[in-house]
């Protein structure tokens, strides 16, 4: 029965419900990108205001990423129990309240705590939106749509950078957190009233009133309604991380985790430290923020391009190529430092690293069956987030030691290269 519905989705034109789902998911990822990056854009002003060291600032960056890791690994999998929509709604509430509250924090200790809380919502949001998008889109364009939705992340980062560049010099760093928090909170009614729950979730998990709710969605999609729900197995699948590490998915899961760990380590070093490294290099706060913005503009283009190329040449080859290209650009950064093309290079690095790592979301969404999909995506992102914690933290140590931007870029080219190689060799019959 579920296979018949999936066939209908694969063979039928996209409906308004599907486009609405994609729109809300990309909007929430835009807010995700905004809520992640706002601390980076505010970092130079926080350092100046509170007189804190790069090492302490690295702890703040990693606190948010720790929250994202916990959110992806332990909160996001609950979507396989309560539903994708409910998890997206809960994540938006956590993000909105905590980001807004950041404006009123008075100490580094409280800032660390509030960043962990906001990270819980951000980590769960990314996993849930990627999963929901994959379940509502046709197989032939699934990789593009998942990448398109995740592309909301750098769009939000770009927009928040443009706002931060104007707001922080005029109104202080606190104002940008107030704006980000309000922007997130006002999307809650949109999620509640317009976002549809996953059909796969209703048919396979079968919560109360599942048949009625599933038929309401089928009618909106102009599909035939169901007379009854499919039979469930007597023994339900044990939804835990152990289910990812048995059978055919074991090797591919480990390979995916390594690739994501390495890609995230490089990505979050770049996203968190580019503005600060740029100010160390002598740029004004406003221009340093624009350096981060150019990086994220390149990221958006990279994600969209990767989604298109993956549908033509396969996910693994395309993503691996993007990550290896990033490693080459970072390793040769010193040859262009101080030249007029430096901003272009930031954009190209963003193009490669974000295009590559976002493709790994599409890999994880394809790798696992519906009943463990959010768990699989969540733990994959969680494995990546561990790299995201270590990346900025080590970056703070390296910068505190006085290492230059060029040296840091050469160091972080190594995990990008490893990520690319492991991606190409991910072992799975379901992914080309």
C-alpha positions as CSV (number, residue, x, y, z in Angstrom):
1,X,0.0,0.0,0.0
2,X,2.7,2.5,0.9
3,X,4.6,1.4,-2.2
4,X,1.6,2.3,-4.3
5,X,1.4,5.8,-2.8
6,X,5.1,6.2,-3.3
7,X,4.7,5.2,-7.0
8,X,1.9,7.9,-7.3
9,X,4.2,10.5,-5.8
10,X,7.0,9.4,-8.2
11,X,4.8,9.5,-11.3
12,X,2.4,12.4,-10.6
13,X,3.0,16.1,-11.1
14,X,3.9,18.0,-7.9
15,X,0.9,19.4,-6.0
16,X,0.3,22.5,-4.0
17,X,0.7,20.6,-0.7
18,X,4.1,19.3,-1.8
19,X,5.3,22.8,-2.8
20,X,4.0,24.2,0.5
21,X,5.9,21.6,2.4
22,X,9.1,22.5,0.5
23,X,8.5,26.2,1.1
24,X,8.0,25.9,4.8
25,X,11.0,23.5,5.1
26,X,13.3,25.9,3.2
27,X,12.0,28.8,5.3
28,X,12.8,27.0,8.5
29,X,16.3,26.2,7.3
30,X,16.8,29.8,6.4
31,X,16.0,30.6,10.1
32,X,18.4,27.8,11.1
33,X,21.2,29.4,9.1
34,X,20.3,32.8,10.6
35,X,20.3,31.5,14.2
36,X,23.6,29.6,13.7
37,X,25.5,32.4,12.0
38,X,24.3,35.4,14.1
39,X,26.7,34.5,16.9
40,X,29.6,34.5,14.4
41,X,28.6,37.9,13.0
42,X,28.3,39.3,16.6
43,X,31.5,37.7,17.7
44,X,33.9,40.6,17.0
45,X,31.6,43.0,18.9
46,X,31.2,40.6,21.8
47,X,35.0,40.2,22.1
48,X,35.4,44.0,22.1
49,X,32.6,44.5,24.6
50,X,33.4,41.7,27.0
51,X,37.2,41.5,26.5
52,X,37.2,37.7,26.0
53,X,40.0,35.6,24.4
54,X,39.7,33.6,21.2
55,X,39.8,30.4,23.2
56,X,36.7,31.4,25.2
57,X,34.9,32.5,22.1
58,X,35.7,29.1,20.6
59,X,33.9,27.5,23.6
60,X,30.9,29.7,22.9
61,X,30.9,28.5,19.2
62,X,31.3,24.9,20.2
63,X,28.5,25.2,22.9
64,X,26.0,26.0,20.1
65,X,27.3,23.1,18.1
66,X,27.1,20.7,21.1
67,X,23.5,21.6,21.4
68,X,23.0,20.9,17.7
69,X,24.7,17.6,18.1
70,X,22.4,16.6,21.0
71,X,19.4,17.9,19.1
72,X,20.2,15.9,16.0
73,X,21.2,12.7,17.8
74,X,18.6,12.6,20.6
75,X,15.8,15.0,19.9
76,X,15.4,14.6,16.1
77,X,14.9,10.8,16.4
78,X,11.7,11.5,18.5
79,X,10.2,12.6,15.2
80,X,9.9,8.9,14.3
81,X,7.6,8.7,17.3
82,X,5.7,12.0,17.5
83,X,5.9,13.0,13.8
84,X,8.0,15.3,11.6
85,X,5.6,18.3,11.9
86,X,5.5,18.1,15.7
87,X,9.3,18.0,15.9
88,X,9.6,21.0,13.5
89,X,7.1,23.0,15.6
90,X,9.0,22.1,18.8
91,X,12.3,23.0,17.3
92,X,11.0,26.4,16.1
93,X,9.8,27.2,19.7
94,X,13.1,26.3,21.2
95,X,15.1,28.3,18.6
96,X,12.9,31.4,18.8
97,X,12.8,31.7,22.6
98,X,16.5,31.0,23.2
99,X,17.8,33.2,20.3
100,X,15.7,36.1,21.5
101,X,16.8,35.6,25.1
102,X,20.5,35.7,24.0
103,X,20.2,39.5,23.7
104,X,19.8,39.8,27.5
105,X,22.7,37.5,28.5
106,X,25.2,39.2,30.7
107,X,28.0,36.7,31.1
108,X,30.0,34.2,29.1
109,X,28.7,31.3,31.2
110,X,25.0,32.1,30.4
111,X,25.9,32.7,26.8
112,X,27.3,29.1,26.6
113,X,24.1,27.7,28.2
114,X,21.7,29.6,26.0
115,X,23.7,28.6,22.9
116,X,23.3,24.9,23.9
117,X,19.6,25.3,24.2
118,X,19.2,27.0,20.8
119,X,21.4,24.4,19.3
120,X,19.0,21.6,20.4
121,X,16.3,23.2,18.2
122,X,18.6,23.9,15.3
123,X,19.9,20.3,15.2
124,X,16.5,18.7,15.3
125,X,15.1,21.1,12.7
126,X,17.7,20.3,10.0
127,X,17.1,16.5,10.4
128,X,13.3,16.8,10.4
129,X,13.0,19.1,7.4
130,X,15.4,17.0,5.3
131,X,13.4,13.9,6.1
132,X,10.0,15.4,5.5
133,X,11.2,16.8,2.1
134,X,12.5,13.4,1.0
135,X,9.2,11.8,1.8
136,X,7.1,14.2,-0.2
137,X,9.2,14.5,-3.4
138,X,9.4,12.2,-6.4
139,X,12.4,9.8,-6.5
140,X,13.9,11.3,-9.7
141,X,14.1,14.8,-8.2
142,X,14.4,13.9,-4.5
143,X,18.2,14.8,-4.3
144,X,17.6,18.2,-5.9
145,X,14.7,19.0,-3.5
146,X,16.5,17.9,-0.4
147,X,19.5,20.0,-1.4
148,X,17.2,22.9,-2.3
149,X,15.6,22.8,1.1
150,X,19.0,22.6,2.9
151,X,20.1,25.6,0.8
152,X,17.8,27.7,3.0
153,X,20.6,27.5,5.6
154,X,23.2,29.6,3.7
155,X,20.4,31.9,2.4
156,X,19.5,32.7,6.0
157,X,23.2,33.1,6.8
158,X,23.5,35.6,4.0
159,X,20.4,37.6,4.9
160,X,21.4,37.7,8.6
161,X,24.9,38.8,7.6
162,X,23.5,41.7,5.6
163,X,21.2,42.7,8.5
164,X,24.0,42.3,11.1
165,X,26.4,44.5,9.0
166,X,23.9,47.3,9.3
167,X,22.4,46.7,12.7
168,X,25.4,45.8,14.9
169,X,27.5,49.0,14.2
170,X,24.4,51.2,14.9
171,X,22.4,49.4,17.6
172,X,24.9,46.9,19.1
173,X,25.1,43.1,18.9
174,X,22.1,42.5,21.1
175,X,19.7,43.9,18.5
176,X,20.5,41.3,15.9
177,X,19.6,38.5,18.4
178,X,16.3,40.2,19.1
179,X,15.5,40.4,15.4
180,X,16.5,36.8,14.8
181,X,14.4,35.5,17.7
182,X,11.3,37.4,16.6
183,X,11.7,36.2,13.0
184,X,11.7,32.6,14.2
185,X,8.8,32.9,16.6
186,X,6.4,34.4,14.0
187,X,6.8,31.3,11.8
188,X,5.2,29.1,14.5
189,X,1.6,29.7,13.3
190,X,2.7,29.0,9.7
191,X,4.0,25.6,10.7
192,X,0.9,24.8,12.7
193,X,-1.6,25.7,10.1
194,X,0.1,25.0,6.8
195,X,2.6,22.2,7.2
196,X,1.4,18.7,6.5
197,X,2.6,15.7,8.5
198,X,4.5,12.9,6.6
199,X,2.2,10.3,4.9
200,X,4.9,7.7,5.5
201,X,4.7,8.5,9.2
202,X,0.9,8.0,9.3
203,X,1.0,4.8,7.3
204,X,3.9,3.1,9.1
205,X,3.8,4.4,12.6
206,X,0.0,4.6,12.7
207,X,-0.7,7.1,15.6
208,X,-4.4,7.7,16.6
209,X,-6.7,8.8,13.7
210,X,-3.9,8.0,11.3
211,X,-6.3,6.7,8.5
212,X,-8.4,9.9,8.7
213,X,-5.4,12.2,8.6
214,X,-3.7,10.3,5.9
215,X,-6.8,10.4,3.7
216,X,-7.1,14.2,4.2
217,X,-3.6,14.5,2.8
218,X,-4.3,12.1,-0.1
219,X,-7.4,14.1,-1.1
220,X,-5.3,17.3,-1.1
221,X,-2.8,15.6,-3.4
222,X,-5.7,14.3,-5.6
223,X,-4.8,10.7,-4.9
224,X,-7.3,7.9,-4.1
225,X,-8.2,7.5,-0.4
226,X,-7.5,4.4,1.6
227,X,-10.1,2.1,3.1
228,X,-7.8,0.8,5.8
229,X,-4.2,1.2,7.0
230,X,-1.5,-1.3,5.9
231,X,-0.8,-4.2,8.3
232,X,1.9,-3.5,10.8
233,X,4.4,-6.3,11.6
234,X,3.8,-8.0,14.9
235,X,7.1,-6.9,16.2
236,X,7.7,-3.3,15.5
237,X,11.2,-2.1,14.5
238,X,13.3,-1.1,17.5
239,X,14.1,2.6,16.6
240,X,17.5,3.1,18.1
241,X,21.0,3.8,16.9
242,X,21.7,0.0,17.0
243,X,19.3,-0.4,14.0
244,X,21.6,1.7,11.9
245,X,24.6,-0.5,12.7
246,X,23.3,-3.9,11.7
247,X,22.9,-5.6,8.3
248,X,23.4,-3.9,5.0
249,X,23.5,-0.3,6.4
250,X,26.4,-0.9,8.9
251,X,29.4,-0.2,6.6
252,X,27.7,2.7,4.8
253,X,26.6,4.3,8.1
254,X,30.2,4.3,9.4
255,X,31.5,5.7,6.1
256,X,28.8,8.4,6.1
257,X,29.5,9.4,9.7
258,X,33.2,9.8,9.0
259,X,32.5,11.9,5.9
260,X,30.1,14.1,7.8
261,X,32.5,14.4,10.8
262,X,35.3,15.7,8.6
263,X,33.1,17.9,6.4
264,X,31.5,19.5,9.4
265,X,34.8,20.1,11.1
266,X,36.0,22.2,8.1
267,X,32.6,23.8,7.5
268,X,32.1,25.1,11.0
269,X,35.6,26.2,11.4
270,X,35.0,28.4,8.3
271,X,31.5,29.7,9.2
272,X,32.4,30.6,12.8
273,X,35.9,32.0,12.3
274,X,36.0,33.8,8.9
275,X,34.6,37.1,10.3
276,X,37.1,37.0,13.2
277,X,40.0,36.0,11.1
278,X,39.2,38.8,8.6
279,X,39.2,41.4,11.4
280,X,42.6,39.9,12.6
281,X,43.8,40.5,9.0
282,X,42.9,44.2,9.3
283,X,39.4,44.4,7.9
284,X,36.7,46.5,9.6
285,X,33.9,44.7,11.4
286,X,31.5,45.6,8.5
287,X,33.8,44.2,5.8
288,X,34.6,41.1,7.9
289,X,30.9,40.4,8.1
290,X,30.7,40.8,4.4
291,X,33.5,38.2,4.0
292,X,31.3,35.7,5.8
293,X,28.3,36.8,3.7
294,X,30.2,36.1,0.4
295,X,31.2,32.7,1.7
296,X,27.5,31.9,2.3
297,X,26.4,33.3,-1.1
298,X,28.9,30.9,-2.7
299,X,27.4,28.2,-0.5
300,X,23.9,28.7,-1.8
301,X,25.1,28.5,-5.4
302,X,27.1,25.4,-4.5
303,X,24.1,23.6,-3.0
304,X,21.8,24.3,-5.9
305,X,24.6,23.3,-8.4
306,X,25.3,20.1,-6.5
307,X,21.7,19.2,-6.4
308,X,21.5,19.5,-10.2
309,X,24.8,17.8,-10.9
310,X,23.9,14.9,-8.5
311,X,20.8,14.1,-10.5
312,X,23.0,13.9,-13.7
313,X,26.2,12.2,-12.5
314,X,25.2,10.6,-9.1
315,X,25.4,11.7,-5.5
316,X,28.7,10.2,-4.4
317,X,30.9,11.3,-7.3
318,X,29.4,14.9,-7.3
319,X,29.7,15.4,-3.5
320,X,33.1,13.8,-3.3
321,X,34.3,16.1,-6.1
322,X,33.0,19.2,-4.4
323,X,34.7,18.3,-1.1
324,X,38.1,17.5,-2.8
325,X,37.8,20.8,-4.8
326,X,37.3,22.6,-1.4
327,X,40.5,21.0,0.0
328,X,42.5,22.2,-3.0
329,X,41.2,25.7,-2.8
330,X,41.9,25.9,1.0
331,X,45.4,24.4,0.6
332,X,46.3,27.1,-2.0
333,X,44.7,30.0,-0.2
334,X,48.0,31.5,0.7
335,X,48.8,32.1,-2.9
336,X,45.9,34.5,-3.2
337,X,46.0,36.1,0.3
338,X,46.1,39.9,0.0
339,X,45.0,40.0,-3.6
340,X,41.9,41.4,-5.2
341,X,40.4,37.9,-5.7
342,X,40.3,37.0,-2.0
343,X,36.5,37.5,-1.7
344,X,36.0,35.4,-4.8
345,X,38.0,32.7,-3.2
346,X,35.8,32.9,-0.1
347,X,32.8,32.4,-2.3
348,X,34.4,29.4,-4.1
349,X,35.3,27.8,-0.8
350,X,31.7,28.2,0.4
351,X,30.5,26.8,-3.0
352,X,32.5,23.7,-2.5
353,X,32.2,22.9,1.2
354,X,28.5,23.7,1.6
355,X,27.6,22.0,-1.7
356,X,29.4,18.9,-0.7
357,X,28.2,18.6,2.9
358,X,24.6,19.3,2.1
359,X,24.7,16.5,-0.5
360,X,25.5,14.2,2.4
361,X,22.0,15.0,3.9
362,X,20.5,13.7,0.6
363,X,22.7,10.5,1.0
364,X,21.5,10.0,4.6
365,X,17.8,10.5,3.5
366,X,18.2,7.9,0.8
367,X,20.2,5.4,2.9
368,X,17.6,4.5,5.5
369,X,14.0,3.1,5.3
370,X,11.1,5.2,6.5
371,X,10.7,3.7,10.0
372,X,14.2,4.7,11.0
373,X,14.8,7.5,8.5
374,X,14.8,10.5,11.0
375,X,16.9,8.4,13.4
376,X,19.3,7.7,10.6
377,X,19.5,11.3,9.4
378,X,19.6,12.6,13.0
379,X,22.5,10.4,14.0
380,X,24.3,11.1,10.7
381,X,24.0,14.9,11.4
382,X,25.0,14.2,15.0
383,X,28.2,12.5,13.9
384,X,28.9,15.5,11.8
385,X,28.1,17.9,14.6
386,X,30.8,16.2,16.7
387,X,33.2,17.4,14.0
388,X,31.5,20.8,14.1
389,X,32.2,21.1,17.8
390,X,35.9,20.1,17.5
391,X,36.5,22.3,14.4
392,X,35.8,25.7,15.9
393,X,37.2,24.7,19.3
394,X,40.6,23.8,17.7
395,X,40.3,26.9,15.5
396,X,40.2,29.0,18.7
397,X,43.3,27.3,20.0
398,X,45.2,27.8,16.7
399,X,44.2,31.4,16.4
400,X,45.1,32.0,20.0
401,X,48.5,30.5,19.2
402,X,48.9,33.2,16.5
403,X,48.5,31.0,13.4
404,X,47.6,32.9,10.3
405,X,44.5,32.5,8.2
406,X,46.6,30.8,5.5
407,X,48.0,28.2,8.0
408,X,44.6,27.5,9.4
409,X,43.1,27.0,6.0
410,X,45.9,24.5,5.1
411,X,45.2,22.5,8.3
412,X,41.5,22.4,7.7
413,X,42.0,21.3,4.0
414,X,42.9,17.9,5.4
415,X,39.5,16.9,6.8
416,X,37.8,18.3,3.7
417,X,40.0,15.9,1.6
418,X,39.2,12.9,3.8
419,X,35.5,13.7,3.6
420,X,35.6,13.7,-0.1
421,X,37.4,10.4,-0.4
422,X,35.1,8.6,2.1
423,X,32.0,10.0,0.3
424,X,33.1,8.5,-3.0
425,X,33.5,5.1,-1.4
426,X,30.2,5.0,0.6
427,X,28.9,1.4,0.2
428,X,25.2,1.4,-0.7
429,X,23.1,-0.1,-3.5
430,X,20.4,2.6,-3.0
431,X,22.8,5.5,-3.8
432,X,24.7,6.1,-7.0
